[in-house]
Amino acid sequence: MKTMLEINKNKVPAVRIDSSLEKYDNVVLFPEKLAKANEQLKKSGFPKFTDKKHSR
């Protein structure tokens, strides 16, 4: 395992994600905000791509 000094020299971010957060994988935590964001996206006028070569 690398020490923090070795990681800092390589400019690699040192992030450890807690595995207990996986229980929120398929859970919508803020349904009101999600609904508001989806509504704003519908009104935004962004093009809707159905072809796979145009979507990223």
Jmol script that loads the backbone (N, CA, C; Angstrom):
load data "model"
ATOM      1  N   MET A   1       0.847  -1.179   0.000  1.00  0.00           N
ATOM      2  CA  MET A   1       0.000   0.000   0.000  1.00  0.00           C
ATOM      3  C   MET A   1       0.892   1.242   0.000  1.00  0.00           C
ATOM      4  N   LYS A   2       0.495   2.247  -0.737  1.00  0.00           N
ATOM      5  CA  LYS A   2       1.280   3.474  -0.840  1.00  0.00           C
ATOM      6  C   LYS A   2       1.021   4.376   0.367  1.00  0.00           C
ATOM      7  N   THR A   3       2.025   5.130   0.709  1.00  0.00           N
ATOM      8  CA  THR A   3       1.857   6.107   1.778  1.00  0.00           C
ATOM      9  C   THR A   3       1.247   7.373   1.190  1.00  0.00           C
ATOM     10  N   MET A   4       0.773   8.237   2.035  1.00  0.00           N
ATOM     11  CA  MET A   4       0.164   9.490   1.571  1.00  0.00           C
ATOM     12  C   MET A   4       1.177  10.350   0.821  1.00  0.00           C
ATOM     13  N   LEU A   5       2.438  10.322   1.219  1.00  0.00           N
ATOM     14  CA  LEU A   5       3.457  11.114   0.524  1.00  0.00           C
ATOM     15  C   LEU A   5       3.653  10.602  -0.901  1.00  0.00           C
ATOM     16  N   GLU A   6       3.631   9.298  -1.085  1.00  0.00           N
ATOM     17  CA  GLU A   6       3.758   8.738  -2.433  1.00  0.00           C
ATOM     18  C   GLU A   6       2.551   9.085  -3.291  1.00  0.00           C
ATOM     19  N   ILE A   7       1.388   9.047  -2.702  1.00  0.00           N
ATOM     20  CA  ILE A   7       0.165   9.400  -3.440  1.00  0.00           C
ATOM     21  C   ILE A   7       0.186  10.874  -3.826  1.00  0.00           C
ATOM     22  N   ASN A   8       0.618  11.730  -2.919  1.00  0.00           N
ATOM     23  CA  ASN A   8       0.665  13.161  -3.209  1.00  0.00           C
ATOM     24  C   ASN A   8       1.653  13.475  -4.321  1.00  0.00           C
ATOM     25  N   LYS A   9       2.732  12.742  -4.415  1.00  0.00           N
ATOM     26  CA  LYS A   9       3.705  12.957  -5.477  1.00  0.00           C
ATOM     27  C   LYS A   9       3.122  12.618  -6.839  1.00  0.00           C
ATOM     28  N   ASN A  10       2.240  11.630  -6.889  1.00  0.00           N
ATOM     29  CA  ASN A  10       1.659  11.182  -8.148  1.00  0.00           C
ATOM     30  C   ASN A  10       0.403  11.953  -8.541  1.00  0.00           C
ATOM     31  N   LYS A  11      -0.050  12.858  -7.714  1.00  0.00           N
ATOM     32  CA  LYS A  11      -1.246  13.658  -7.963  1.00  0.00           C
ATOM     33  C   LYS A  11      -2.497  12.798  -8.119  1.00  0.00           C
ATOM     34  N   VAL A  12      -2.566  11.696  -7.411  1.00  0.00           N
ATOM     35  CA  VAL A  12      -3.707  10.803  -7.443  1.00  0.00           C
ATOM     36  C   VAL A  12      -4.585  11.127  -6.239  1.00  0.00           C
ATOM     37  N   PRO A  13      -5.877  11.350  -6.444  1.00  0.00           N
ATOM     38  CA  PRO A  13      -6.727  11.653  -5.295  1.00  0.00           C
ATOM     39  C   PRO A  13      -6.869  10.438  -4.376  1.00  0.00           C
ATOM     40  N   ALA A  14      -6.781  10.677  -3.096  1.00  0.00           N
ATOM     41  CA  ALA A  14      -6.933   9.615  -2.101  1.00  0.00           C
ATOM     42  C   ALA A  14      -8.357   9.670  -1.568  1.00  0.00           C
ATOM     43  N   VAL A  15      -9.202   8.823  -2.123  1.00  0.00           N
ATOM     44  CA  VAL A  15     -10.611   8.801  -1.734  1.00  0.00           C
ATOM     45  C   VAL A  15     -10.988   7.376  -1.370  1.00  0.00           C
ATOM     46  N   ARG A  16     -11.624   7.231  -0.246  1.00  0.00           N
ATOM     47  CA  ARG A  16     -12.111   5.923   0.163  1.00  0.00           C
ATOM     48  C   ARG A  16     -13.624   6.028   0.312  1.00  0.00           C
ATOM     49  N   ILE A  17     -14.352   5.223  -0.443  1.00  0.00           N
ATOM     50  CA  ILE A  17     -15.819   5.256  -0.406  1.00  0.00           C
ATOM     51  C   ILE A  17     -16.288   4.158   0.535  1.00  0.00           C
ATOM     52  N   ASP A  18     -17.146   4.554   1.450  1.00  0.00           N
ATOM     53  CA  ASP A  18     -17.668   3.625   2.433  1.00  0.00           C
ATOM     54  C   ASP A  18     -18.633   2.653   1.753  1.00  0.00           C
ATOM     55  N   SER A  19     -18.416   1.369   1.928  1.00  0.00           N
ATOM     56  CA  SER A  19     -19.255   0.365   1.265  1.00  0.00           C
ATOM     57  C   SER A  19     -20.674   0.330   1.824  1.00  0.00           C
ATOM     58  N   SER A  20     -20.902   0.903   2.994  1.00  0.00           N
ATOM     59  CA  SER A  20     -22.257   0.909   3.557  1.00  0.00           C
ATOM     60  C   SER A  20     -23.189   1.849   2.779  1.00  0.00           C
ATOM     61  N   LEU A  21     -22.624   2.700   1.919  1.00  0.00           N
ATOM     62  CA  LEU A  21     -23.453   3.602   1.116  1.00  0.00           C
ATOM     63  C   LEU A  21     -24.123   2.887  -0.054  1.00  0.00           C
ATOM     64  N   GLU A  22     -23.745   1.642  -0.318  1.00  0.00           N
ATOM     65  CA  GLU A  22     -24.342   0.892  -1.416  1.00  0.00           C
ATOM     66  C   GLU A  22     -25.828   0.646  -1.211  1.00  0.00           C
ATOM     67  N   LYS A  23     -26.307   0.745   0.010  1.00  0.00           N
ATOM     68  CA  LYS A  23     -27.737   0.535   0.257  1.00  0.00           C
ATOM     69  C   LYS A  23     -28.585   1.645  -0.369  1.00  0.00           C
ATOM     70  N   TYR A  24     -27.963   2.778  -0.706  1.00  0.00           N
ATOM     71  CA  TYR A  24     -28.673   3.885  -1.338  1.00  0.00           C
ATOM     72  C   TYR A  24     -28.557   3.855  -2.858  1.00  0.00           C
ATOM     73  N   ASP A  25     -28.045   2.763  -3.408  1.00  0.00           N
ATOM     74  CA  ASP A  25     -27.773   2.664  -4.838  1.00  0.00           C
ATOM     75  C   ASP A  25     -29.025   2.875  -5.688  1.00  0.00           C
ATOM     76  N   ASN A  26     -30.132   2.265  -5.333  1.00  0.00           N
ATOM     77  CA  ASN A  26     -31.357   2.351  -6.133  1.00  0.00           C
ATOM     78  C   ASN A  26     -32.464   3.111  -5.416  1.00  0.00           C
ATOM     79  N   VAL A  27     -32.094   4.006  -4.511  1.00  0.00           N
ATOM     80  CA  VAL A  27     -33.068   4.754  -3.724  1.00  0.00           C
ATOM     81  C   VAL A  27     -33.005   6.231  -4.122  1.00  0.00           C
ATOM     82  N   VAL A  28     -34.169   6.823  -4.388  1.00  0.00           N
ATOM     83  CA  VAL A  28     -34.226   8.252  -4.674  1.00  0.00           C
ATOM     84  C   VAL A  28     -34.312   8.973  -3.335  1.00  0.00           C
ATOM     85  N   LEU A  29     -33.269   9.724  -2.997  1.00  0.00           N
ATOM     86  CA  LEU A  29     -33.213  10.357  -1.682  1.00  0.00           C
ATOM     87  C   LEU A  29     -34.029  11.636  -1.616  1.00  0.00           C
ATOM     88  N   PHE A  30     -34.140  12.360  -2.725  1.00  0.00           N
ATOM     89  CA  PHE A  30     -34.864  13.626  -2.738  1.00  0.00           C
ATOM     90  C   PHE A  30     -35.845  13.619  -3.901  1.00  0.00           C
ATOM     91  N   PRO A  31     -36.995  12.948  -3.757  1.00  0.00           N
ATOM     92  CA  PRO A  31     -37.921  12.820  -4.880  1.00  0.00           C
ATOM     93  C   PRO A  31     -38.499  14.157  -5.349  1.00  0.00           C
ATOM     94  N   GLU A  32     -38.671  15.127  -4.442  1.00  0.00           N
ATOM     95  CA  GLU A  32     -39.205  16.428  -4.849  1.00  0.00           C
ATOM     96  C   GLU A  32     -38.216  17.150  -5.755  1.00  0.00           C
ATOM     97  N   LYS A  33     -36.946  17.100  -5.381  1.00  0.00           N
ATOM     98  CA  LYS A  33     -35.918  17.761  -6.187  1.00  0.00           C
ATOM     99  C   LYS A  33     -35.753  17.061  -7.533  1.00  0.00           C
ATOM    100  N   LEU A  34     -35.871  15.751  -7.554  1.00  0.00           N
ATOM    101  CA  LEU A  34     -35.772  15.011  -8.806  1.00  0.00           C
ATOM    102  C   LEU A  34     -36.922  15.366  -9.732  1.00  0.00           C
ATOM    103  N   ALA A  35     -38.121  15.461  -9.188  1.00  0.00           N
ATOM    104  CA  ALA A  35     -39.270  15.823 -10.001  1.00  0.00           C
ATOM    105  C   ALA A  35     -39.122  17.239 -10.557  1.00  0.00           C
ATOM    106  N   LYS A  36     -38.629  18.160  -9.743  1.00  0.00           N
ATOM    107  CA  LYS A  36     -38.418  19.536 -10.190  1.00  0.00           C
ATOM    108  C   LYS A  36     -37.354  19.599 -11.286  1.00  0.00           C
ATOM    109  N   ALA A  37     -36.272  18.853 -11.122  1.00  0.00           N
ATOM    110  CA  ALA A  37     -35.200  18.827 -12.125  1.00  0.00           C
ATOM    111  C   ALA A  37     -35.693  18.231 -13.434  1.00  0.00           C
ATOM    112  N   ASN A  38     -36.487  17.176 -13.364  1.00  0.00           N
ATOM    113  CA  ASN A  38     -37.029  16.572 -14.582  1.00  0.00           C
ATOM    114  C   ASN A  38     -37.970  17.527 -15.296  1.00  0.00           C
ATOM    115  N   GLU A  39     -38.755  18.262 -14.548  1.00  0.00           N
ATOM    116  CA  GLU A  39     -39.669  19.236 -15.146  1.00  0.00           C
ATOM    117  C   GLU A  39     -38.885  20.352 -15.835  1.00  0.00           C
ATOM    118  N   GLN A  40     -37.826  20.825 -15.204  1.00  0.00           N
ATOM    119  CA  GLN A  40     -37.005  21.873 -15.807  1.00  0.00           C
ATOM    120  C   GLN A  40     -36.315  21.378 -17.069  1.00  0.00           C
ATOM    121  N   LEU A  41     -35.899  20.114 -17.077  1.00  0.00           N
ATOM    122  CA  LEU A  41     -35.273  19.558 -18.274  1.00  0.00           C
ATOM    123  C   LEU A  41     -36.269  19.437 -19.418  1.00  0.00           C
ATOM    124  N   LYS A  42     -37.521  19.136 -19.094  1.00  0.00           N
ATOM    125  CA  LYS A  42     -38.544  19.053 -20.142  1.00  0.00           C
ATOM    126  C   LYS A  42     -38.776  20.412 -20.786  1.00  0.00           C
ATOM    127  N   LYS A  43     -38.693  21.470 -20.003  1.00  0.00           N
ATOM    128  CA  LYS A  43     -38.950  22.823 -20.494  1.00  0.00           C
ATOM    129  C   LYS A  43     -37.702  23.488 -21.075  1.00  0.00           C
ATOM    130  N   SER A  44     -36.539  22.853 -20.948  1.00  0.00           N
ATOM    131  CA  SER A  44     -35.283  23.506 -21.303  1.00  0.00           C
ATOM    132  C   SER A  44     -35.079  23.664 -22.799  1.00  0.00           C
ATOM    133  N   GLY A  45     -35.670  22.814 -23.608  1.00  0.00           N
ATOM    134  CA  GLY A  45     -35.488  22.908 -25.041  1.00  0.00           C
ATOM    135  C   GLY A  45     -34.275  22.169 -25.554  1.00  0.00           C
ATOM    136  N   PHE A  46     -33.668  21.324 -24.734  1.00  0.00           N
ATOM    137  CA  PHE A  46     -32.560  20.510 -25.207  1.00  0.00           C
ATOM    138  C   PHE A  46     -33.087  19.503 -26.222  1.00  0.00           C
ATOM    139  N   PRO A  47     -32.304  19.196 -27.237  1.00  0.00           N
ATOM    140  CA  PRO A  47     -32.752  18.201 -28.210  1.00  0.00           C
ATOM    141  C   PRO A  47     -32.809  16.813 -27.588  1.00  0.00           C
ATOM    142  N   LYS A  48     -33.771  16.034 -28.027  1.00  0.00           N
ATOM    143  CA  LYS A  48     -33.908  14.671 -27.528  1.00  0.00           C
ATOM    144  C   LYS A  48     -33.362  13.734 -28.590  1.00  0.00           C
ATOM    145  N   PHE A  49     -32.271  13.045 -28.253  1.00  0.00           N
ATOM    146  CA  PHE A  49     -31.648  12.138 -29.183  1.00  0.00           C
ATOM    147  C   PHE A  49     -32.171  10.730 -28.938  1.00  0.00           C
ATOM    148  N   THR A  50     -32.570  10.088 -29.996  1.00  0.00           N
ATOM    149  CA  THR A  50     -32.981   8.687 -29.884  1.00  0.00           C
ATOM    150  C   THR A  50     -31.982   7.783 -30.559  1.00  0.00           C
ATOM    151  N   ASP A  51     -31.148   8.341 -31.430  1.00  0.00           N
ATOM    152  CA  ASP A  51     -30.147   7.567 -32.127  1.00  0.00           C
ATOM    153  C   ASP A  51     -28.921   7.415 -31.238  1.00  0.00           C
ATOM    154  N   LYS A  52     -28.377   6.208 -31.119  1.00  0.00           N
ATOM    155  CA  LYS A  52     -27.267   5.963 -30.200  1.00  0.00           C
ATOM    156  C   LYS A  52     -25.988   6.675 -30.591  1.00  0.00           C
ATOM    157  N   LYS A  53     -25.784   6.941 -31.870  1.00  0.00           N
ATOM    158  CA  LYS A  53     -24.544   7.588 -32.249  1.00  0.00           C
ATOM    159  C   LYS A  53     -24.530   9.067 -31.898  1.00  0.00           C
ATOM    160  N   HIS A  54     -25.681   9.665 -31.589  1.00  0.00           N
ATOM    161  CA  HIS A  54     -25.731  11.069 -31.170  1.00  0.00           C
ATOM    162  C   HIS A  54     -25.718  11.215 -29.662  1.00  0.00           C
ATOM    163  N   SER A  55     -26.156  10.227 -28.934  1.00  0.00           N
ATOM    164  CA  SER A  55     -26.183  10.333 -27.477  1.00  0.00           C
ATOM    165  C   SER A  55     -24.817   9.964 -26.917  1.00  0.00           C
ATOM    166  N   ARG A  56     -24.457  10.587 -25.830  1.00  0.00           N
ATOM    167  CA  ARG A  56     -23.147  10.345 -25.199  1.00  0.00           C
ATOM    168  C   ARG A  56     -23.306   9.795 -23.837  1.00  0.00           C
TER     169      ARG A  56
END
end "model"
wireframe off; spacefill off
backbone 0.3
color backbone group
